Amino acid sequence: MPSVTVAPQSPLGHPASRRPALRTLRLGFMQLTDGAPLLVAEELGLFDAVGLRVSLSIEGAWAAVRDKLAYGALDAAHLLSPLPIALAAGLDGVKAQVTIGAGLGANGNTLTLSRALAEEIGRFPRPLPAAAFATAARRRAAAGRPVTLGVVYAYSSHNYLLRWWLASAGLDPDRDLRLVVVPPAQCAGRLADGAIDGFCAGEPWGSHAAELGVGTIALSTGDLWPNHPEKLLAFAAGYALRDPESAIACTAAVIAAARWLDEPENKAEAVHILQRRAFPGLSAAAIGAAFDGTAEGLPQAAPLRFRTATLPRREQAAWWLRQMRRWGHVPAGLAEATALAPWRQDIWRAAAARLREVEPPAPSPPPADLPETQA
């Protein structure tokens, strides 16, 4: 079966040869700004350019994405970066070995607090110091009304970076406050109705809550780990072995979309695509904040980026694994080789070669692991 080669002058180039698409690749995504490479790849015809038929489906919760990927209802998905570890470990009774083709984004999440909690904390700089939050959280807990924060999923960057931040101020997230799972698209509504006091979720939901007047953005996860890996393009178990050409072609289309997204002149079109395809009820300003690199109009030190995040790096994933061990979320006997097996670079490198894409620069190191006594 011939491979597709591409010329570098266009986002994906012009296929020199095109194989017929054997069947439709079923690709799931969540309503998040960092799902943009998938939507853009379809909208700009980048999947078509490599001979792929792709069916994109909006999923309502990360648990649904996990289950559909594990049990074969999806061939590939927009996935939380710690979730392949959870699947490899068989957490919550769902076990599968996915294969990562590329990263979809770096940074891009915000911690958004209710106006009431922000007022209790008092005037604060951004990013919000953990110690200032801890003072308010302890006061709330002593009064019998502990702070409740939403995270999008238990096995998410949001949960583990938030836990690290809380522990850095001496808080125990499992004792001193409540962490509850709230799907991203429901976060602003749950904040508005008082069910939660804040949430950590991907954009545009923090900007949407701020625009509605129900939330204040306190920090971004890029403030805690600059340029941390966020979402992944993950293929279902066995898919890359059964059809390696489709996996490489899909990855190439996504890398090309990431290139396009990081070009400033494409911002307006990207926002338009996302508004029409994923966020019809949201304003262009709320969607565009992540592309502008701002939170409530203020510049973010480490904003959402796409192209530099495409190479999946096992050494970054190892930090998620250490946090999962620290909080008792994986079995003690889980071997690192098993947990990190999904992170392989051969698919990315084969796709990148077709695009003449160079390897992205080495990212920033993760936060230092905190001693147990600080938790």
N, C-alpha and C positions, 0 to 999 in steps of 0.2 A: 504494500500500500504506500503510495508516494507521500512524502512529507510536504508540508506547505512551507515555502520559503518566502521571505518578504523583503521589500525594499524599505529603507529607513526614512524616506522623505515624507511619508504621510503617517498618521497615528499608528497604523498597523502595516502600512505598505500595501503593495498590490500582490496578491498571491500569484506566484509563478505557476503553481499547479494546485488544483483543488480536488480533494477526494470527495466523493458523494457522502453526504451525511447518512449514517446508517439508521439512526433513530434520534428522537428528541431527548436531549439531556435535560432532566428535571432539576431546576436550581432554585432553592428556597432562600428568601432573604427577609430580614426584619425591617420595620419602618425606622431607619436610622440613617443619618447623613453618611456614615462610613460604609453603607451599602451602595454608595454612588458608583463605584467601579462596575458593578454588575448592571445597573440600570443604564449607564452610559455605554457600556459595551454593546448592549442590545440596541439602544437608541441610535447610535452612530453606525450600526451595521458591522461592528467589529467581530461579533460571533459569525455573522454571515460570511465575512471575508476569509475566515479559516474553515469554511465548510461545515459549520455547526448549526444545527437547529437547537435552540434553547427555549425552554418554557420556564419563565420566571413566575414564582408564586410568593405572595406576601404571607408570612406566617405570623401568628398572633402572640406566641410566647416562645421563649428559648427551650422550654421542655418539649414543645411540639417539634421544633427544629431537630433537637437531639434524637427524639424517637423516630422521626421520619428518616433521618440519615442512618440511624442504627438498623432500622428494619426494612430499608430498601424502598421507601416511598419517595425519597429524593436521591438523586445521583450525586449531588453536590450542594453545598450550602455556605452561606455567610455565617460564620461560627465564632463564638467567644473564644479568645485565645487559651484560657485554661481548660476548656471543655474537652478537647481530645484526651487530656490526662484523665479526667473523670470517666470518659468512655473506656479508655484502656484499663482502668482499675475496676470497671464494672460497678461504679457507684450508683446507688438507688436502683440496683437490679438491672441496669441497662449497660451491656458491654459490647463494644465494637472497636475495631482498629481502623480509624480513618486515615487518610493520606492528605497531607497539606501541600497544596500547589503553590500558594502565594499568601503573603500578607495583604490585607485590604486597606489598612490604615494604621497610623500611629496617633496617639493622643485622642482627643475628641470627646471626652466625658467631662461632665461638671457635677460638683456637689452643690445642690440648690437647696436652700433652707427656707422655711416658711417665714413670712414677714414677722410673725410673733416671736419666733425663736431668734431671729436676727436682732430684733429689738432687745431681747433679754441679754444677748451677748454684749450688745452695745456697739458703738462705732468701732469698726475693725478694718485693717488694711487687707488688700487682696494680694496673695492668697491668705485666707483666714488661718492664723496660727492655731495649731492643735491645742495648745494650752488654754487659749481663750474659749474654745469650744468646750474643753473638758470642764472648765469652771462652771459653765452653764449646765452641762449635762449632769454633773454631780449635784448641783443645786436642785435640779428637776428630780433626780432620783431620790434625794433626801426628802423631798416633798411628796413622794409616792406617785409621781407621774413621770416615769422615765421617758427620755427622748426615743422616738421611733423613727428610724431612717429606712427608706426603701432602697433596695439594690435590685438590679434587673434579674439576677440569678445567683444561686449560691456559688457556682463555680465560674466566676467571672472576674475580670480584671477589676471591675468596680468594687466588688466585695473585698478582694485581697489588698488593693491599694487603700481602700477606706479603712480596713482593719489595721494596716500598717500605720496609717496616720493616727488613728485613735490610740493604738498601743504606744506610739511615740510620746504621747502625753500621759501615759500611765493608765489609760482606760482599758478595761476588759470588755470587748464588744459583746461577749456572751453573758456578761453579768451586769454591767453598768448602764446598758441601754438595750434597745431592741432593734435588731435588723430583720426586716421582713422582705420577701420577694414581691416585687411589683413589676409587671411587664412594662417596657419603656413607654409605650404609647398611653398607658394609664397613669403615669407618674404625676403629671400636672393636675389631673382631675382628682387624684387621691390627696394631693397636697391641698387643693382648693377646698375639699370637703372635710379637712381636718383629720383624715385617717392616718396621715403620716406627718412628721415634722420636718422632713427633708428627704431628698433622694439623690442618689448618685446614678446617673444614666447618661447614655450617649446623646449628643446633639441630634435634632434640634430641640429636645424636650426641656432642657434647662432654660434656653432662650425663650421658648414658648411660655413657660411658667412665669418668667420675668416679665414678658410682654403682657400677660394677662393680669399682672399686678399681684400674683399670689406667692411669688418666690423671689429670693435674692441669691444670685450666684456667688458662692463663697470662695471657690477655688476650682481649678481643673485638675484632672489626674496627671496631666503633663507637668504640673507644678511639683508633683511628688516624684515622678519618674519621667524626666524629659524624653520625649520620643519613644515612649514605651509601645510595645506591640499591642494592637487592639484586636481587630477582627481578622479572620482568616478565610481563605477559600479552601474548603475541605471537601474531599471526595469520599464517597461512601466506601465501606470496606470492600476491597477487591476490584473496585471500578478501574483504578489506574492500571492494574494488572490485566484486566479483560480488554481494555481499550486505551492503551497508553497514548495513542495519537489524539484521541478526544481530550484527554486530560492535559496534554501539552498544548493543544490548540486553544482550549478554554483558558488556560493560564496565560498564554500569549495575548489573548484578547483583553484579559483583565489588566495585564501589565501595560498594554497600550492605552487602556482607559485611564489608568493611574497617571500616566504621562500627561494625557490631555487635561485631566482634572487639576494638575498642579501648575498649569499655565494660567496666569492671572487673566488673560484676555478671554478665557473660556468661562469665567465665573458666572456671568449673567445667564448664559445658556445652561450651565450645570444646575443653577438654582431653578430655572424654568422646568428642566427635565424632572428634577426631584419634586417640585411642587405639583406637577401634573400627574406624575406616576406614583408617588408615595405619600405626599402630604397635601392633598387638595384643600384641607381646611386650615392650613397654616399660612402665615404671611411670608412673603419673599424675604422680609427683613429677618425673621426668626430663622429661616432656613439658611440665609446667606451669612449669618454671624460666624459659623464655623469656617466658611471659605474666606471671610475677612480676617479670621484669627482674633475675633473679639468676643468678650462676654459682657453683656450690658454696656456695650460701647467702649469698654476698656481693652487694650491689647493683651493677648495671652502670651506668656513667655514661650510656651510650647504648644502651638495650635495644631489642629488636625492637618495631617499630611498624608499623601497617598504613595507617591512614587518611591520615596526612600524606604518605605515600609514593606515593599513587595517581597524581598528575600526572606524566607522563613528561617529563623535562627534558633537552633537548639539551645544555645547558651542563654538566650533570653527566656525561653520556656522553662529552663531549670529554676528560675526565680519563682515562677508560679508553683512549681512542684514543692519548693522549700516552704512556701507559705501554706500550701495545702497540708504538708506534714506538720507544720507548727501548730495549726489549728485543729489537728486531728481529723482532717477530712479525707485522708487516704489511709489504707492499711499500712501498718509499720513495715510489713514485708514487701511492699511494692518496689520492684527493682527500677532503678532510674532508666535502664535501657528499655524496659517495657513501657514506662510512662512516657518517655520522650521519643519513642519509635516513630510516631506520626510525622515528626519534623525531619524531612529529608529534602535535600536541595536539588536532586537530579531533575525533577520536573521543571522547577523554576529555571535551572540553567539551560535545559533544552529549549524552553520557550524563549528565554532571554537571548539565546544565540540567534534565533530566527529574527529577532528585532534589533540585533546588535546593541542590546541593552547592557550597560556596564554594571558591575556589582555596586550596590549602594555603599556609601561610607559606613564604617562601623558606628553603631549607635551609642548613645550615652549608657553608662553602666546602670544597673538597677540600684535602688536604695540599699543601704547596708542592712543586713539582717539584724533585727533587734534582739537583745538577750531576753530570755524568757521572763526574767524578773521585771521587765518593763511592761509586761502584759497584764 
